[in-house]
C-alpha cells in the first residue's frame, strides 16, 4: 500500500472495460490495483452479480460500501468500481477524496456487444435489449457525471485509454 499520491478511480456502466483498463493502467504505472467487485467476491465467496441475485439489493449495497470503505484507505492506487458503486452517495464521496475520478463512457451499442456473453450473470441487464441498455445508461449517467475526466471508450484501444489516464494522472501529481 502506498501512502502518497492520488488514487485513480474508474467509474462507468458495466461492460465498458473498467477492470481490463484498470489492470493495464496500474501495470503501466507500477501501482496497486483494486476492483470493488473482486473484493466483494473475495469477502462473500461469490461473484457480485450472484450476491445481488441471492441476497438482494440492500445486502449488496452494504457489501459495496464495505469494499469501498476498505479499498479507499489506500493511496497511490487504481480502483475499478462496479457499475452501480457510485450510485450510492457515500461511495461517491469516499472514492472522490484524493482521487482522479475517470468516467469510462461508452455507447449503448458498445455495452450491448461487450456484455453479450455475460448478460445472464449480470442481474441488472439479464435479458436486456439494446433499448433497455440505452435507458439504463441514461439513468446512471447522472451518477457518473461528477468526475474529473470523461473518456469515450468506444473507438479506443485499451493501451490508448491507459495512456490518456496516465497523462491526466501525471499532470495532477505535479
SVG drawing of the C-alpha trace seen along z (x, -y; Angstrom):
<svg xmlns="http://www.w3.org/2000/svg" viewBox="-36 -20 42 39">
<polyline fill="none" stroke="black" stroke-width="0.4" points="0.0,0.0 1.3,-3.4 0.7,-6.3 1.4,-9.1 -0.3,-10.3 -3.6,-10.4 -5.8,-7.4 -7.2,-6.8 -10.9,-5.7 -12.5,-4.2 -16.3,-4.5 -18.8,-3.7 -21.5,-1.3 -20.9,2.4 -19.2,3.7 -17.2,0.6 -13.9,2.3 -13.1,0.8 -11.3,3.9 -9.3,4.6 -8.3,0.9 -7.6,0.6 -5.3,3.5 -3.4,2.3 -3.1,-1.3 -2.0,-0.2 0.6,2.2 2.0,-0.6 2.2,-2.9 3.5,-0.2 0.8,-0.9 -1.6,1.4 -4.9,2.3 -8.1,2.9 -11.5,3.9 -14.6,3.5 -16.4,6.5 -13.3,8.7 -13.1,7.5 -16.8,8.4 -16.2,11.8 -13.3,12.5 -15.2,11.5 -18.6,13.0 -17.2,16.1 -19.4,15.5 -19.4,13.1 -21.0,9.7 -23.9,10.5 -24.7,13.7 -24.6,12.0 -27.1,9.4 -29.3,12.1 -29.2,14.3 -29.1,11.7 -30.9,8.7 -30.1,5.0 -29.8,3.8 -27.3,6.5 -25.4,6.0 -25.2,2.2 -23.8,2.9 -21.1,5.2 -20.2,2.4 -19.9,-0.1 -17.7,2.3 -15.5,2.8 -15.2,-0.9 -14.5,-1.7 -11.6,0.7 -10.2,0.0 -10.4,-3.8 -8.0,-3.9 -5.1,-3.1 -3.2,-5.9 -1.5,-6.0 -3.5,-3.1 -6.0,-2.4 -9.6,-1.4 -12.0,0.1 -15.6,-0.1 -18.7,1.9 -21.2,0.2 -23.6,-0.7 -20.9,-1.6 -21.1,-5.4 -24.9,-5.4 -24.5,-5.4 -23.6,-8.9 -21.5,-7.5 -19.4,-5.6 -19.1,-8.6 -17.9,-10.9 -15.4,-8.4 -14.0,-7.5 -13.8,-11.1 -11.4,-12.1 -7.7,-12.4 -8.6,-10.8 -8.7,-11.3 -12.1,-10.1 -12.4,-8.8 -15.7,-8.1 -15.2,-5.5 -18.2,-6.3 -19.5,-4.0 -22.4,-4.0 -25.3,-1.5 -24.1,0.5 -20.7,1.0 -22.1,2.1 -24.5,4.4 -21.7,6.0 -19.3,6.2 -21.8,7.9 -23.4,10.3 -21.8,13.4 -22.2,12.3 -25.6,10.7 -27.1,13.7 -24.5,13.2 -25.4,9.6 -28.9,9.3 -29.5,5.7 -29.2,6.5 -30.2,10.1 -32.4,10.4 -31.9,6.7 -32.4,5.3 -30.3,2.6 -33.0,0.1 -33.1,1.3 -29.4,0.6 -29.8,-2.8 -32.4,-3.6 -30.1,-2.3 -27.2,-4.3 -29.3,-7.5 -30.4,-6.8 -26.9,-6.1 -25.2,-9.0 -26.2,-11.5 -24.1,-9.5 -21.1,-9.3 -21.1,-13.0 -19.4,-14.1 -16.0,-13.1 -12.7,-14.7 -12.4,-13.4 -14.5,-11.6 -13.0,-9.2 -15.3,-7.9 -14.0,-4.4 -16.0,-3.2 -13.3,-3.7 -10.2,-3.4 -7.9,-0.5 -7.1,0.4 -3.5,-0.9 -4.7,-4.2 -7.2,-4.6 -4.5,-3.7 -2.1,-6.3 -4.8,-9.0 -5.4,-8.2 -1.7,-8.1 -1.2,-11.5 -4.1,-13.1 -2.8,-11.4 0.8,-12.7 -0.5,-16.2 -2.2,-16.2 0.7,-14.6 2.9,-17.7"/>
</svg>
